Amino acid sequence: MIARREFLLAGALALATPRLWARPVFSAYPFSLGVASGAPLPDGVVLWTRLAPEPLEGGGLPPADIEVRWEVARDEGFRDIVRHGRALAEAQAAHSLHVEVDGLAPARWYWYRFMAGEAVSPVGRTRTAPAAGAAVDRLRLAFASCQQYEQGFYAAHRHMAAEDLDLVIFLGDYIYESSWGSRHVRKHEGPEPATLEQYRNRHARYKSDPDLQRCHAAFPWLVTWDDHEVDNDYANDRSEDLDPDFLVRRAAAYRAYWEHMPLRAGARPQGPHMRLHGRHDFGRLARIHVLDGRQYRDPQPCPRHGRGGGNVVGEALCPERLQPARSLLGAAQERWLDEGLAASGARWNIVAQQLLMAQLERQPGPERRFWSDGWDGYPAARARLLGAIGQRRPANPLVIGGDVHFNCVADLKPDFDDPKSPVVATEFCGTSITSQTQPQARLDALRAGNPHIRLIDGERRGYVTLELAERHCLARLRVIDNEKKADASIATLAAFVVEDGRAGAEEA
């Protein structure tokens, strides 16, 4: 009986294990979603692609693993190949690849490509991080967020790909699960995603954009998510509509996210859990702390009746908002960030997170009102973080964020209501790639009640570039003239300088 059970188990496992498709012949070009790289180290990077000849229909491949060849070269023509190998595009991972290349030289550009059957991928370019502890003259990066596919074309990505950059950081809302907004220029396929296949198809729709592909192929990326990669305004295990099976949906969304991003194997999700936050060092010049502001947070305070998610709440009518123990990052991630900031020897410490961190009174006056889904819904957690920065004094802390769909430059203080509270960090919050925002007149009206805000502008879409050097950081707010035009032009809305050793930005 034991031998029979073992025989049946072995047969079942054999049936469950995908076979190897040794000589694939594809119905269409399999590298339809482009290539990408990310998570750079001094000696290597992650290289990503996904085989998908029919990307909007589940990929269009049989349930078999496919061997893919890859090459890394010092030149775009691949005359000087320095690393090469083979990897399996696994059927269970939607035929995605996450090749962790090592053995590269620090702080230099490389080119890479993939081959499957007779097909050759587009060529991507990537750059390794400087050596640990190395002196670095300059680091150039861009950050962006919020690219609702229906609301505009990705001209911002086309212009970003042409910038002189070392790195791109994407701060969330890479996809949108929902269809919303006005003046759509193109459409999602299918309903709001809830299953793994639906999330895979939604990622494929976004990844199919040629300008987004161009930007991925130009630079290594660091990524984090916000809410729309799963569900609007979700918090930890609570969805906006209080779905009792939400963690099943979250597991599907997290899996599809990992399958479509240049992330290391350590980020591969286990059900509805995925480690996304991490530290990334660039010699002695910069340490980037990438945060996850969704997976571990406490639910938003005082939601609408019968709902989860964000709400505009009055200060006096929502005492829950002020509870000291409430956390946006979760206790473990708070400790991890505090330790990383305290131990950092970098000249610049960038906290890369999803949201506007500065306090923003939505209704100044006696009965102040705040939006509860952002840091204003977690003021005690924000005070802990900014208080710790003020006490530990890591060098030149810069907070970058997105989510709100407008450009904002702000001084960060442990207590925004105390005029004597010191400025401990500088915030640059970027506008959206495409997602629409509120009227500028409404934003202008908020300035009087928020004196720590240096600039607030939502009229145009785009991204922010940062150029870090030993003595200063130069930020440029880059905006396109019209996201509804695929050939939109680019301009600099404003430029700000942060001097070494002095928190707060000054217009350049």
N, C-alpha and C positions, 0 to 999 in steps of 0.2 A: 504494500500500500504506500509506503514512504517513497519507494522508487517511482511509482506511478504518479504520485503528487508532484515529485520533483520534475518528472518528464513533462507533465501538463504545465507546470509553472515555467519551465524553460521554453516551451512552445509559445505560451502567452507572451513572455518577454520578447521572444523573437518577432512575434507579430507586432508588438508595440514599438519595437526599435525601428526607426526609419532606415530604409535601405540607402545605399550610396548610388547616386546617379553618376556613373563614371564618365560618360561621354555626353554631356548635355547638349541638346540642340534646342534653342529657344524659339518660341513663336514670335517674339519681338525682342528689341534691344533690352537686355536684362538690367543694365545700369541706369534705368530710367529715373532714379531718385538721386543720382549724382554721388559724390564722395564727400567725406568730411574728416577732420582730425580734431583732436582735443586733448585735454588734461596733460599739457606738456611738462616734461621733466628735463633735467639737464642731459640725460642720456637717451631720451625716447619720448614717444607720443603714442596716442591711440589713433589708429586709422579705421574709418568706418565706411561701409557701403551696405546696400541691401539689394539682392537680386529680385527683380519684380518686373517681368515683361508685361504684366497686366496689373499695374499698381493700384488701381481703384477697384479691383475685383479680387481682393485677397492676395494679390501677387501673381497669380496665374501659373504657379508651379506645382508639380506633384509632391506628395508628402515624402520626399527623399532628400537626404543631405547631398550637398554639391561641393566638390572640391574647388577652391578658388586659389589662384596664384597671385602673389603680390610682390611689388618691387619698390624700393626706396633708392633714390639717386641723388647725387650732389648737383645734377644739372637737369634742366627741363627736357632735354633730348634723350635722357637715360643712357648716355654713353659711359657714365661713371656710377654704376650701381653698387651701393655699399651694403644693402641688406635685401634679402629676398626670402620667400618661403611659401608655404601652402597652409591653408586654413579651411575648415569646414563651415560652409554656410548651412546652419542647421535648420531643418524644417520647423522644429518646435520653436525657433526664434525668428520665424517669418523670413528665413534665409538672410538674416542680417549678419554682419561680421564686425567684430571689435578686436582688431589685431593690435596687440600691445608690443610695439617695436622697441627694442633696446639696443645698446651698443652704438648709439649715435654721439656725435660731438656736441658739446653745449653751445648755445647761443648762435645757431646757424640755420640757414634755410635748407630745406630738402623738398624734393618732389616725389610723388608716389602715384601708383596706379594699381588696378586689379585686372585679372584676366580670368574668364570662366568660359570653357569651351573655346570657341573661336572669337568671342566678344572681348573687347578691351574697354575699360572704363575711361571716363574723362580723367585728365591729369589734375591732381591736387597739389597744392603747395602748403608746407607747414614749417614751423620753426620750433626748435627746442628751447627750453629755458636756460638762462645762464647757470654756470656752475654754482654750487652752494658756497655762499660767502664771497662770491666774486664781486669786484667793483663793477658797476654798470652805469654807463653814462646816461642812458635814456631808455625808457619803456613807453611805447605808444600803444594805446588800446582804445577801443570803442565799446560802448555798452548800449543796449537797446532792449525793448520789450514790446509786447502787445501788438500783434500783427493779425488782426481779424481779417481773414482772407477776402470776405465778401465786400468789405468797406473800402478797399483800395488796392492799388498795385504796389509792388515791392520795389519801386524806384529808389527808396532809401537804401535797400540792400545793394542795388547796383552801384550807387555812389559810394557806399561803405567799402565795397570790394576794390574800389579805385584809390582809397586812402592809403597813406604810408603808415601801416600798422604792424604791430607784432602779435596782436591778440584781439579777439572779440569776446565779450561777456554778454550772454543773453539772460535776462532777468525775469523771465516768466511770461506766460500767455503766448507760448510758441504756437499752439493751436487754440482754436475756440470750439468748444463743444456745442455752442448754441448759435442760432442765427438771430441777429438783432441789428439795430441801427437802421440808418436811412441811406438812400442813394447808393445802393449796391451796384458794383461794377462787375461782379461775377458771383457764382453761387457754390455753396457746399452741395455735395451729393448725399442723399440719404437722410435719415432722421438724426436727432441728437444721439451720439454714440453712448452705448451702455455696455456692449460686449467687446471682447478682445478684437474680433474681426472688424467691428465698426470703428474702434479707435485706430487700428492699423490703417484702415482706409482713409480716415480723417488725416492722420499724419502723412500718408502718401499724397493726398491732395495738396497739402501745404508744401511738402518736399518737392513736388513736381514743378514748382515755380522756378523758372530759369534764373531770375535774379537772386533768389535765396540760395540756389545751388551755386551760383557764381561766388557769393560771399563765403559760403562754407568751404569752397575749394581754395580760397585765397589765403586763409589764416587758420590757425588752431583756435578752437572755441572752448570757453568754460560756460557751463549752463546750470541754471536752476529753474524750478517751476514756480508758478503761482496757482491760481485756482482753476483757470479754464482748461488746463491740461486734463482735468478730471470733471469738475462741476463748479458752476459759479458760486463763489463765496463759501466753499466747503471749509470746514474746520475739523482737523483730525478725523474722527469717525462720524462726523455729523454733516449731512448734506443739506442743501438749501430747502429741499422739500421733505426732510426728515425720513428718508428712505430707510426702512429697517434692514435692508440688504446692501447698504451702501458700500461696505467693505469689499463685497464681491465686485462691485463696479470699480472701486478704487484699485483693486488688484489688477483688473484688466487694463485700466488706464496707465498704471505704473509700468506694467509689462510693455505696453506699446511704446511708452516714452523711452524706456531703456533701449528697446529694439531700434529706435530711430535716432539716437543721439550718440556722439563719440565719447562714450563713458567706459571706464575700466570695468573689469569683471567684478571687482568688489562692490560695484553699484547695482549689480544684477538683483532684481527684487525677489524677495521670498514672500509670495502671496501679496498681501496689501502693505508690505513693509519694504522700504528701500532707503539705503543710506546715500544721501545726495550731498550733504554739506561736507566741506573739506577745505584744507589750506593749500595754497599754491605759492611757492617762493620764487622770486626772480632776483637771484643774487642777494646782495645787501640792499638793493634799491627798494624792493617792494615785497610785501606779503599780502596776498589776497585771501580773505576769509569769505568763502561762499556759503550762504546760509539757506536753510529750508524753513520758510515761514508758514507752512501749511500742515505738515504731517503731524506735528507735535503740539499744536497750539490748543489752548482752552477755547471753548465755543465763544462766539461773540456775545457780548452782554446785551440784554434787553432786545431780543429780536422781535420782529412783528409777530402778532398772535398766530400760533399754529405753524410757524415757519422757523427755519434756521437762517444763518447768514447775516449780512450787514444791515444796519439801520442807522438813520440819523437820530441820535438820542440826546435828550436834554440832560444837562449836568445834574440838576436837582432831582429829576425823575428817574435816574438810573444810577443808584449808588453802587450797584454791582460792578460797574465799570472801574471803580476806584479801589476794588479789593486788592490788597497788597500781594496776594499769592498768585494772581492771574499772570499767565505767561503766554507770549506769542511764539517763542522758540521752544518751549519746554525746558524743564529744569536741567536736563543733561546737556542740551545744546547750549544753554546759557553758560554753564560751567566750562564747556569746551571752548566757547568763544572767549570767555574771560581769561582762561589759561593761555590761549593762543596770543591774545593781545599782550598779556603780561610778559610772556617769554619772547616776544618778537624783538629782534635786533634790526629790523628793516627801517630804512629811512622813511618809507610811506606805508601806512597800514590801511588797506582798502577793505571796507566791510560791504560786500556785494550781496544785497538782499532785494526783495521784490517791491517794497512799498515806499511811500513818502514817510520818513521818520519824524520830521518836524511837526510840531503841533499846528493844526489848522482849524481854527474856529470857523465852523460853517455858518454860524449865526452869532456874531459878536454882540456883546451887551449883557444885561443882567441875567438872562436865561441863555447861557451859551449852549451851543449844540455841536456835536461831533459825529463823524462817520465811524461806526464801530468796527468795521472790517479791517481798518488799518491800525497803525500804531496808536492812534487816538482812542481805540477801544481797549488798549492795554497800557495806560499811562504809567502804572507802577513798574512794569517790565522795562519800559523805555527809560524811566528814571534810574533803574538799577544799572542798565547798560551804560548810559551816559555818565552816571555818577562814578561807575567803575573806571571809565575812560579818564575822567577828570582826576581820579585818585591815582591810578596806575601810570598814567601819562605815557602811553605808547606814542612813538614818534608820528606826528602828522596823520592823525586819523581822518580818513575820508569815507563818507557813507554814500554809496550810489544806489539808486532805486528806480522804480518805474510804477506801473499799475494805474496811475491817476490820469494818464494821457495828456499831461501838460508838463512843460519845462518848469523846474523850480530850483532856485539856488537859495540855501538857507544856512543860518548859523544854528548849531545844535547846542542846547543848554540842558543841564540836568533838571532845571525848573523854569519852564517857559513863562510862568506867571510872575516870576521875580526879576525885575529889571537888573538886579545886581548879580544874578546867577551868571557864572562865567561861560564864555563860549569855549567848548571843549573839542568840537569837531566841525567839519564842513560837510554840507550835503549838496550833492548834485543829483536831482531826480529828473530823469529824461522823459520827453514826450513819447508818444507811441509811434510805431512804424506805420500803422494805418488806422488804428481804432479811434473812433470819434470821441469828443470830449464836450464839456459844457461851454456855453458862450463866454467869450473873453470879458464881457462887461460884468458877468457874475464873478469871475476870478479877480478882476480889478477891485471889486467891492470888498474882497476879503483882506486886502493889504492893510487896511487901517487897524484891524484887530489882531494882526499877526506881524508885529514890527521886526521879528527876527528873519522874515523872508525878504531876500534881496531882489529876487525876480520871480514872477509867475506869469507864464505865457502858454496858452493852449491853442493858438490860432493855426499852427502848422505842425506837421508830423516830421519825424526824423530820428536822430540819435545824438549821442554825445561822444566826443573824443577827449581823451586825457593824455597829455604828454608829461610824463614824470621825469624830472631831472634831480640832481642832488639838492639844488637850492630852491626849486619851485615846481609847482604843478600848474600847467596851462590847460584849462577846460574850454572847449568850443562847443556851443550848442548848434548843431548842424540841422537845418530844416529844408524840406522840399517845398516847392511852391504849390503843389496840388497832388494829393495822393490818388485822386481819381484819374490822373494822367500817367500812363506807363512811361512816358518820356519826360517826366517832371525834372526840373532843374534843382540845383542845390545851392544853398547860401549859408553863411554863418549868422545866426540870429544875434548872438552875443558871445563874448569871450571873458573868462574870469581867471584870475591868478590867485593861487594860494602859496604864500611864502613859507619856506622851511621854518618850523618852530613857531608859527603864528597861525592859530586857528581862525577861520573865517576867510571868505573869498572877497576879492576886490575886482571890479570890472577892469578889464585890460584895455 
